[in-house]
Structures are given as structure tokens and as C-alpha cells.
Amino acid sequence: RTVSFYNASLRSSISTDAFCGRGIGDRKIDTLGGEIASALENRVILSETPFELDGRGALRQRVRGSLDGVEVLVDLVVVRKGGCVFDFYAVTPPEGVAQTAADFESFFGAFRYE
């Protein structure tokens, strides 16, 4: 299941989803978010930063590319916890990155898994 929030004035969205089950624990964290970024054409990884989120190793990737011919930046955070993978991602046109970044960091930074 995916939950998304759309900001029409910035033409950006912030989303999260979770996948649980077999096969999750065996995959490296840097491959788990690849399905989201793979939707982009002409993708370029701008940065890849490991960090901790809710006491677990997480990975943040910033990827530039195009989606249906429109240039976008995807800011993606992936964390694995309790047999599940949680993705948090913001998709925004380049001119909306600065305004979206703070909201996105608050969004994924509040993650807690009980």
C-alpha cells in the first residue's frame, strides 16, 4: 500500500509504502529502492548517503531523471525493519526541490516502527 500527499502549487508529491515478507531480508538495502528510481528515464544518481532511521541502517538516494518527458528529482529513503522494507520518497520538478526538502525530511524523520 502506498500513501501519497500532493502539493499542487509545487507539482510535487511525498509518498511512503511498505513491503513485508520473504526475500526482503536477503536483499541489500541499496537495491531495495531501485524499483522506484527505475521508473525514471535518463536517471543519474546525484547522491547516496547511509544513515540511521529509527535505530536501523537506512539509505537516502537523490536521483535526477525524467518521467513521461518531465524532468524530476526523486529523493528516496529506504529502511528495513521487522521483516519489512519502508520506502519514503519525494518526487518534484527541479525548481521545487528546496521547498519540498524540509517537508520530506520531517515526514521520514518521524518514522517509528512498533
Backbone as CSV, one residue per row, in Angstrom:
resi,resn,N_x,N_y,N_z,CA_x,CA_y,CA_z,C_x,C_y,C_z
1,ARG,0.829,-1.180,0.000,0.000,0.000,0.000,0.874,1.245,0.000
2,THR,0.426,2.238,-0.727,1.143,3.500,-0.816,0.239,4.626,-0.331
3,VAL,0.810,5.540,0.414,0.118,6.755,0.833,0.890,7.913,0.224
4,SER,0.192,8.802,-0.480,0.836,9.932,-1.151,0.145,11.238,-0.789
5,PHE,0.951,12.282,-0.714,0.453,13.628,-0.486,0.959,14.479,-1.639
6,TYR,0.048,15.222,-2.279,0.405,16.007,-3.451,0.274,17.493,-3.141
7,ASN,1.295,18.266,-3.525,1.294,19.715,-3.386,1.154,20.293,-4.791
8,ALA,-0.030,20.752,-5.124,-0.307,21.233,-6.483,0.516,22.470,-6.839
9,SER,0.753,23.358,-5.875,1.483,24.580,-6.203,2.949,24.285,-6.535
10,LEU,3.529,23.228,-5.945,4.907,22.849,-6.253,4.993,21.715,-7.279
11,ARG,3.836,21.155,-7.622,3.760,19.994,-8.519,4.639,18.852,-7.991
12,SER,4.603,18.651,-6.673,5.436,17.625,-6.049,4.576,16.704,-5.190
13,SER,5.104,15.520,-4.941,4.413,14.571,-4.067,5.406,13.962,-3.093
14,ILE,4.893,13.610,-1.925,5.643,12.878,-0.916,4.840,11.624,-0.623
15,SER,5.520,10.474,-0.668,4.832,9.187,-0.538,5.594,8.248,0.374
16,THR,4.879,7.227,0.839,5.509,6.144,1.582,4.791,4.850,1.251
17,ASP,5.535,3.773,1.304,4.936,2.451,1.157,5.744,1.454,1.969
18,ALA,5.167,0.283,2.168,5.830,-0.769,2.940,5.582,-2.106,2.274
19,PHE,6.603,-2.955,2.305,6.505,-4.316,1.790,7.079,-5.245,2.848
20,CYS,6.343,-6.298,3.162,6.792,-7.263,4.163,6.724,-8.660,3.556
21,GLY,7.603,-9.537,4.029,7.525,-10.910,3.567,8.872,-11.496,3.233
22,ARG,8.804,-12.683,2.679,10.033,-13.409,2.340,10.829,-12.692,1.275
23,GLY,12.133,-12.870,1.337,13.019,-12.300,0.334,13.495,-10.900,0.647
24,ILE,12.823,-10.225,1.551,13.207,-8.854,1.898,14.533,-8.843,2.640
25,GLY,14.689,-9.727,3.599,15.872,-9.730,4.451,17.159,-10.078,3.734
26,ASP,17.073,-10.730,2.585,18.260,-11.170,1.862,18.823,-10.115,0.912
27,ARG,18.062,-9.092,0.619,18.498,-8.100,-0.362,19.238,-6.956,0.302
28,LYS,20.256,-6.443,-0.381,21.000,-5.293,0.127,20.108,-4.061,0.084
29,ILE,20.315,-3.193,1.054,19.453,-2.012,1.156,19.560,-1.112,-0.063
30,ASP,20.716,-1.073,-0.706,20.856,-0.191,-1.868,20.107,-0.696,-3.095
31,THR,19.626,-1.932,-3.065,18.827,-2.445,-4.180,17.331,-2.348,-3.918
32,LEU,16.941,-2.119,-2.667,15.523,-2.168,-2.310,14.714,-1.010,-2.872
33,GLY,15.286,0.153,-2.991,14.565,1.299,-3.529,14.697,1.449,-5.026
34,GLY,15.427,0.548,-5.642,15.714,0.643,-7.063,14.501,0.625,-7.962
35,GLU,13.435,0.003,-7.517,12.238,-0.077,-8.357,11.609,1.300,-8.550
36,ILE,11.700,2.134,-7.542,11.145,3.483,-7.654,11.982,4.301,-8.638
37,ALA,13.287,4.290,-8.443,14.175,5.054,-9.325,14.180,4.499,-10.746
38,SER,13.941,3.210,-10.904,13.985,2.616,-12.242,12.848,3.107,-13.138
39,ALA,11.847,3.752,-12.566,10.756,4.313,-13.378,11.211,5.549,-14.150
40,LEU,12.366,6.094,-13.776,12.875,7.300,-14.426,13.676,6.967,-15.678
41,GLU,13.537,7.793,-16.681,14.384,7.709,-17.869,15.578,8.632,-17.654
42,ASN,16.710,8.311,-18.264,17.927,9.133,-18.174,18.306,9.430,-16.730
43,ARG,18.163,8.446,-15.864,18.409,8.686,-14.436,19.895,8.795,-14.116
44,VAL,20.169,9.703,-13.193,21.512,9.941,-12.703,21.424,10.000,-11.183
45,ILE,22.210,9.167,-10.497,22.240,9.218,-9.036,23.105,10.402,-8.638
46,LEU,22.501,11.357,-7.958,23.202,12.567,-7.537,23.933,12.362,-6.211
47,SER,23.327,11.580,-5.324,23.963,11.291,-4.044,23.371,10.017,-3.460
48,GLU,24.161,9.397,-2.599,23.740,8.173,-1.914,24.373,8.237,-0.523
49,THR,23.529,8.352,0.518,24.021,8.594,1.867,23.424,7.598,2.849
50,PRO,24.258,6.747,3.466,23.748,5.874,4.528,23.584,6.676,5.825
51,PHE,22.569,6.339,6.607,22.330,6.988,7.899,21.456,6.069,8.741
52,GLU,21.114,6.473,9.961,20.239,5.679,10.815,18.871,6.325,10.899
53,LEU,17.848,5.490,10.824,16.461,5.928,10.959,15.765,4.951,11.893
54,ASP,15.250,5.447,12.979,14.593,4.613,13.992,15.502,3.465,14.445
55,GLY,16.782,3.777,14.608,17.732,2.795,15.117,18.196,1.755,14.119
56,ARG,17.847,1.916,12.858,18.245,0.952,11.828,18.982,1.661,10.704
57,GLY,19.827,0.886,10.017,20.531,1.426,8.871,19.545,1.782,7.769
58,ALA,19.697,2.958,7.222,18.840,3.433,6.138,19.738,3.995,5.040
59,LEU,19.147,4.208,3.888,19.880,4.767,2.759,19.033,5.852,2.122
60,ARG,19.671,6.989,1.858,18.996,8.079,1.160,19.676,8.271,-0.183
61,GLN,18.872,8.258,-1.230,19.369,8.484,-2.587,18.638,9.670,-3.188
62,ARG,19.379,10.487,-3.903,18.778,11.557,-4.700,19.083,11.233,-6.150
63,VAL,18.018,11.154,-6.935,18.140,10.717,-8.318,17.433,11.723,-9.219
64,ARG,18.101,12.128,-10.294,17.508,13.026,-11.290,17.195,12.211,-12.532
65,GLY,16.112,12.534,-13.181,15.742,11.856,-14.412,14.479,12.476,-14.964
66,SER,13.848,11.776,-15.882,12.596,12.286,-16.432,11.521,11.218,-16.316
67,LEU,10.316,11.704,-16.138,9.147,10.847,-16.005,8.104,11.368,-16.984
68,ASP,7.772,10.571,-17.963,6.857,10.995,-19.028,7.323,12.291,-19.684
69,GLY,8.647,12.422,-19.872,9.216,13.574,-20.550,9.414,14.807,-19.687
70,VAL,9.069,14.725,-18.406,9.207,15.860,-17.499,10.388,15.605,-16.564
71,GLU,11.311,16.570,-16.463,12.456,16.405,-15.575,12.001,16.476,-14.120
72,VAL,12.454,15.508,-13.307,12.109,15.450,-11.896,13.330,15.041,-11.081
73,LEU,13.235,15.316,-9.798,14.208,14.813,-8.850,13.457,13.921,-7.866
74,VAL,14.001,12.739,-7.623,13.427,11.817,-6.646,14.375,11.764,-5.461
75,ASP,13.845,12.050,-4.294,14.581,11.946,-3.040,14.000,10.715,-2.356
76,LEU,14.805,9.692,-2.164,14.332,8.378,-1.745,15.050,7.926,-0.480
77,VAL,14.282,7.466,0.506,14.835,6.886,1.729,14.281,5.482,1.871
78,VAL,15.185,4.533,2.130,14.794,3.135,2.303,15.333,2.647,3.643
79,VAL,14.471,1.990,4.422,14.883,1.388,5.690,14.210,0.014,5.807
80,ARG,14.946,-0.919,6.361,14.419,-2.277,6.551,14.308,-2.500,8.060
81,LYS,13.120,-2.937,8.502,12.924,-3.184,9.935,11.785,-4.171,10.130
82,GLY,11.993,-5.118,11.030,10.933,-6.071,11.376,10.455,-6.911,10.209
83,GLY,11.347,-7.308,9.312,10.951,-8.114,8.158,10.244,-7.327,7.069
84,CYS,10.286,-6.016,7.167,9.615,-5.160,6.180,10.596,-4.141,5.615
85,VAL,10.274,-3.637,4.449,11.010,-2.534,3.834,10.053,-1.359,3.734
86,PHE,10.532,-0.210,4.183,9.747,1.012,4.132,10.446,1.980,3.181
87,ASP,9.705,2.483,2.213,10.202,3.476,1.262,9.519,4.805,1.561
88,PHE,10.286,5.850,1.544,9.774,7.212,1.631,10.361,7.937,0.436
89,TYR,9.534,8.641,-0.319,10.091,9.313,-1.490,9.309,10.565,-1.845
90,ALA,10.078,11.550,-2.300,9.520,12.804,-2.787,9.858,12.906,-4.265
91,VAL,8.894,13.299,-5.050,9.087,13.494,-6.490,8.703,14.934,-6.782
92,THR,9.654,15.668,-7.333,9.416,17.094,-7.551,10.184,17.599,-8.767
93,PRO,9.657,18.605,-9.451,10.439,19.234,-10.513,11.623,19.964,-9.879
94,PRO,12.694,20.177,-10.613,13.901,20.788,-10.044,13.644,22.100,-9.303
95,GLU,12.736,22.918,-9.801,12.504,24.212,-9.156,11.782,24.093,-7.815
96,GLY,11.228,22.939,-7.485,10.522,22.759,-6.209,11.311,22.010,-5.156
97,VAL,12.563,21.665,-5.458,13.361,20.822,-4.560,13.558,21.475,-3.194
98,ALA,13.965,22.722,-3.154,14.267,23.380,-1.877,13.033,23.442,-0.978
99,GLN,11.884,23.747,-1.555,10.663,23.855,-0.761,10.166,22.498,-0.283
100,THR,10.385,21.460,-1.056,9.900,20.124,-0.715,10.814,19.421,0.284
101,ALA,12.105,19.729,0.268,13.091,19.002,1.070,12.781,19.031,2.567
102,ALA,12.450,20.172,3.121,12.191,20.266,4.562,10.970,19.444,4.954
103,ASP,9.911,19.515,4.150,8.715,18.719,4.438,9.028,17.229,4.355
104,PHE,9.811,16.849,3.358,10.166,15.440,3.193,10.995,14.943,4.377
105,GLU,11.963,15.732,4.812,12.802,15.321,5.942,11.987,15.197,7.222
106,SER,11.023,16.071,7.436,10.126,15.943,8.594,9.275,14.683,8.481
107,PHE,8.838,14.396,7.260,7.973,13.235,7.020,8.690,11.933,7.353
108,PHE,9.837,11.677,6.742,10.507,10.400,7.012,11.188,10.404,8.379
109,GLY,11.583,11.585,8.876,12.245,11.660,10.172,11.342,11.285,11.326
110,ALA,10.042,11.357,11.138,9.089,10.993,12.188,8.789,9.489,12.214
111,PHE,9.430,8.707,11.342,9.157,7.271,11.256,9.496,6.547,12.556
112,ARG,8.541,5.756,13.053,8.741,4.864,14.189,8.029,3.557,13.884
113,TYR,8.702,2.461,14.153,8.098,1.145,13.931,7.964,0.447,15.266
114,GLU,6.752,0.141,15.651,6.488,-0.513,16.953,6.184,-1.973,16.761
